[in-house]
């Protein structure tokens, strides 16, 4: 049985530095993300997340529970254990101000097409 979910897509730029991009990829390799981070995402209603990379552009697909309130959940996620530490660690890779919030770095994308609609 498939449960109803919401999907959010986001994008962000990494710094144009091959060594930093490789380090970012390693930080997101299977089992490398800190367990507190993945647990925090699950706690706020994120069911699944994938991040794709081309050049310096990241693309995130985030599937959530059907009643997910994006702004409320992101604010709650920011208070979870080690989340601010993770964001500070990730900021070295990201082409954004180091004091920008995760929500400011990851820009929500607008869906403009869906097969069958």
FENMORA-V620986 format. One record per pair of residues at least 12 apart in sequence whose C-alpha atoms are under 10 Angstrom apart, sorted by the first residue. I is the first residue (numbers start at 0). GAP is how many residues later the second one is. Records with the same first field share a line. If there is no record, write none. Layout:
# FENMORA-V620986
I=GAP ; GAP
This chain:
# FENMORA-V620986
2=62 ; 63
3=59 ; 60 ; 61 ; 62 ; 63
4=41 ; 42 ; 57 ; 58 ; 59 ; 60 ; 61 ; 62 ; 63
5=40 ; 41 ; 56 ; 57 ; 58 ; 59 ; 60 ; 61 ; 62 ; 63 ; 64
6=39 ; 40 ; 41 ; 42 ; 54 ; 55 ; 56 ; 57 ; 58 ; 59 ; 61 ; 104
7=41 ; 52 ; 53 ; 54 ; 55 ; 56 ; 62 ; 100 ; 101 ; 102 ; 103
8=40 ; 41 ; 42 ; 50 ; 51 ; 52 ; 53 ; 54 ; 97 ; 98 ; 99 ; 100 ; 101 ; 102
9=41 ; 48 ; 49 ; 50 ; 51 ; 52 ; 93 ; 95 ; 96 ; 97 ; 98 ; 99 ; 100
10=40 ; 41 ; 42 ; 46 ; 47 ; 48 ; 49 ; 50 ; 94 ; 95 ; 96 ; 97 ; 98
11=41 ; 44 ; 45 ; 46 ; 47 ; 48 ; 82 ; 83 ; 84 ; 90 ; 92 ; 93 ; 94 ; 95 ; 96
12=40 ; 41 ; 42 ; 43 ; 44 ; 45 ; 46 ; 80 ; 81 ; 82 ; 83 ; 92 ; 93 ; 94
13=39 ; 41 ; 42 ; 43 ; 44 ; 76 ; 77 ; 78 ; 79 ; 80 ; 81 ; 82
14=40 ; 41 ; 42 ; 76 ; 77 ; 78 ; 79 ; 80 ; 81
15=39 ; 40 ; 41 ; 77 ; 78 ; 79
16=38 ; 39 ; 76
17=37 ; 38
18=74
19=72 ; 73 ; 74
20=32 ; 34 ; 35 ; 72 ; 73
21=71
22=67 ; 70
23=65 ; 66 ; 68 ; 69 ; 70
24=26 ; 27 ; 28 ; 68
26=62 ; 63
27=22 ; 23
32=53
33=48 ; 49 ; 52
34=46 ; 47
35=44 ; 45 ; 46 ; 47 ; 50
36=40 ; 43 ; 44 ; 45 ; 46 ; 47 ; 48 ; 49 ; 50
37=45
38=38 ; 41 ; 42
39=36 ; 37 ; 38 ; 39 ; 40 ; 41 ; 42 ; 43
40=23 ; 32 ; 33 ; 35 ; 36 ; 37 ; 39 ; 42
41=22 ; 23 ; 35
42=30 ; 33 ; 34 ; 37
43=20 ; 21 ; 24 ; 25 ; 26 ; 28 ; 29 ; 30 ; 31 ; 32 ; 33 ; 36
44=18 ; 19 ; 20 ; 21 ; 22 ; 23 ; 24 ; 25 ; 28 ; 32
45=16 ; 17 ; 18 ; 19 ; 22 ; 24 ; 27
46=15 ; 16 ; 17 ; 18
47=13 ; 14 ; 15 ; 16 ; 17
48=12 ; 13 ; 14 ; 15
49=12 ; 13
55=37 ; 38 ; 39
56=37 ; 38
57=36 ; 48
58=47 ; 48 ; 50
59=46 ; 47 ; 48 ; 49
69=33
70=32
73=27 ; 28 ; 29
74=26 ; 27 ; 28
76=25
77=23 ; 24 ; 25
82=19
83=17 ; 18
86=12 ; 13 ; 14 ; 15
87=12 ; 13 ; 14
89=12
90=14
93=12
